[in-house]
Amino acid sequence: MDRKTDPLIVRQLRGEERVLEVGIGNRTGVAARLADAGVDVRATDVRPVTVPEGVRFRVEDVTAVDEPDVFHQVDTVYALNCPAELHRPIRDLAAAVGATFRFTTLGYEEPSIPVERETLGGGDTPRVTLYTATTRDGPRPGRR
């Protein structure tokens, strides 16, 4: 994720009360900016990583979450540069807690689940497509 696109993603998510970033890795800019904006930010990765102040972190493999707990109770689950093989497991986790799943892909992959697409940026800012998982009936509700 290009540093110029981070603010575009943050703008889309900063109105949420609670978010969970899956697979934060070493790209912590979005989580840091959201936490600075007062959002309750939680993050996971399959290995220990350093996260910004104000971000709660857990080592977790999203494909192995059988029963979501209070840590997963958020409005939006998001993933940046999310590989296709994780789209379905993350969508299922989000659905289990009544959250919206929003993500970007690796760029060369198409989403492996039904989505709505939103193109952000343009002009001097690189374009990025933000996907929101949907059901056959339309967008997944974002809040309970």
C-alpha positions as CSV (number, residue, x, y, z in Angstrom):
1,M,0.0,0.0,0.0
2,D,1.5,3.3,-1.1
3,R,1.8,5.9,1.6
4,K,-0.3,8.3,-0.5
5,T,-3.2,5.9,-0.5
6,D,-3.2,5.4,3.3
7,P,-5.2,8.7,3.9
8,L,-7.8,7.5,1.4
9,I,-8.4,4.3,3.3
10,V,-8.4,6.1,6.6
11,R,-11.0,8.6,5.3
12,Q,-13.3,5.6,4.5
13,L,-12.9,4.0,7.9
14,R,-12.5,6.8,10.4
15,G,-16.2,7.1,11.1
16,E,-16.3,3.6,12.6
17,E,-16.3,3.1,16.3
18,R,-14.3,-0.2,16.4
19,V,-12.3,-1.8,13.6
20,L,-10.1,-4.9,13.3
21,E,-7.2,-5.0,10.8
22,V,-6.4,-8.6,9.8
23,G,-2.8,-9.2,8.7
24,I,-1.3,-5.8,9.8
25,G,2.3,-6.9,9.3
26,N,4.7,-3.9,9.1
27,R,2.2,-1.6,7.2
28,T,0.8,0.1,10.3
29,G,0.0,3.5,8.9
30,V,-3.8,3.1,8.6
31,A,-4.1,1.6,12.0
32,A,-2.0,4.4,13.5
33,R,-4.0,7.1,11.9
34,L,-7.3,5.5,12.9
35,A,-6.2,5.2,16.5
36,D,-5.1,8.9,16.4
37,A,-8.6,9.8,15.2
38,G,-10.1,8.1,18.3
39,V,-11.2,4.8,16.6
40,D,-10.9,1.6,18.8
41,V,-8.4,-0.3,16.6
42,R,-7.5,-3.9,17.0
43,A,-5.1,-5.8,14.8
44,T,-4.0,-9.4,14.1
45,D,-1.2,-11.1,12.3
46,V,0.1,-14.7,12.2
47,R,3.3,-13.6,13.8
48,P,4.3,-11.1,16.5
49,V,4.7,-7.5,15.1
50,T,5.1,-4.1,16.6
51,V,1.9,-2.0,16.4
52,P,1.4,1.7,17.0
53,E,0.4,3.0,20.4
54,G,-3.4,2.8,20.9
55,V,-3.7,-0.4,18.8
56,R,-4.6,-3.6,20.5
57,F,-2.8,-6.6,19.0
58,R,-3.2,-10.4,19.0
59,V,-1.2,-13.1,17.2
60,E,-3.9,-15.0,15.3
61,D,-4.5,-17.0,12.2
62,V,-7.8,-15.8,10.9
63,T,-8.4,-19.2,9.2
64,A,-8.3,-20.9,12.6
65,V,-10.9,-18.7,14.4
66,D,-13.7,-21.1,15.3
67,E,-15.5,-18.9,17.7
68,P,-15.1,-15.1,17.6
69,D,-14.7,-13.5,21.0
70,V,-15.0,-9.9,22.4
71,F,-11.8,-8.9,20.6
72,H,-13.5,-9.6,17.3
73,Q,-16.6,-7.5,18.2
74,V,-16.2,-4.6,15.8
75,D,-18.1,-2.6,13.2
76,T,-15.6,-3.2,10.4
77,V,-13.0,-5.8,9.7
78,Y,-10.5,-4.7,7.1
79,A,-7.4,-6.1,5.4
80,L,-4.9,-4.4,3.2
81,N,-3.2,-6.2,0.3
82,C,-5.3,-9.2,1.2
83,P,-4.5,-12.4,-0.8
84,A,-7.5,-14.1,-2.4
85,E,-7.3,-17.2,-0.2
86,L,-8.1,-15.1,2.9
87,H,-11.1,-13.2,1.5
88,R,-13.6,-15.9,2.4
89,P,-12.3,-16.7,6.0
90,I,-12.2,-13.0,6.8
91,R,-15.6,-12.4,5.3
92,D,-16.9,-15.3,7.4
93,L,-15.3,-13.8,10.6
94,A,-16.9,-10.4,9.9
95,A,-20.3,-12.0,9.2
96,A,-20.1,-13.9,12.5
97,V,-19.8,-10.7,14.5
98,G,-22.2,-8.6,12.2
99,A,-19.3,-6.5,10.8
100,T,-18.6,-5.2,7.4
101,F,-15.6,-6.6,5.6
102,R,-13.6,-4.1,3.5
103,F,-10.3,-4.8,1.8
104,T,-7.8,-4.2,-0.9
105,T,-6.2,-6.9,-2.9
106,L,-2.6,-7.6,-3.9
107,G,-3.4,-5.7,-7.1
108,Y,-3.1,-8.5,-9.6
109,E,-5.8,-10.6,-8.0
110,E,-9.6,-10.2,-8.3
111,P,-11.7,-10.7,-5.2
112,S,-12.7,-14.3,-4.6
113,I,-16.0,-13.3,-3.0
114,P,-19.0,-11.1,-4.1
115,V,-18.1,-7.4,-3.6
116,E,-19.0,-3.9,-4.3
117,R,-16.1,-1.8,-5.7
118,E,-15.1,1.7,-4.8
119,T,-12.2,3.5,-6.6
120,L,-10.4,6.0,-4.4
121,G,-7.8,8.6,-5.5
122,G,-6.9,9.8,-8.9
123,G,-5.1,12.9,-10.1
124,D,-1.8,13.1,-8.2
125,T,-2.9,10.3,-5.8
126,P,-2.5,6.7,-6.9
127,R,-5.8,5.0,-7.4
128,V,-6.8,2.1,-5.1
129,T,-9.9,0.0,-5.2
130,L,-11.6,-0.7,-1.9
131,Y,-13.8,-3.7,-1.9
132,T,-16.8,-4.3,0.5
133,A,-18.0,-7.9,0.8
134,T,-21.6,-8.4,-0.1
135,T,-24.2,-11.1,0.1
136,R,-26.7,-11.9,-2.6
137,D,-29.1,-9.5,-1.0
138,G,-26.7,-6.5,-1.1
139,P,-24.1,-5.0,1.2
140,R,-23.5,-6.7,4.5
141,P,-24.8,-4.6,7.3
142,G,-22.0,-2.6,9.0
143,R,-23.6,-2.1,12.4
144,R,-25.9,-4.0,14.7
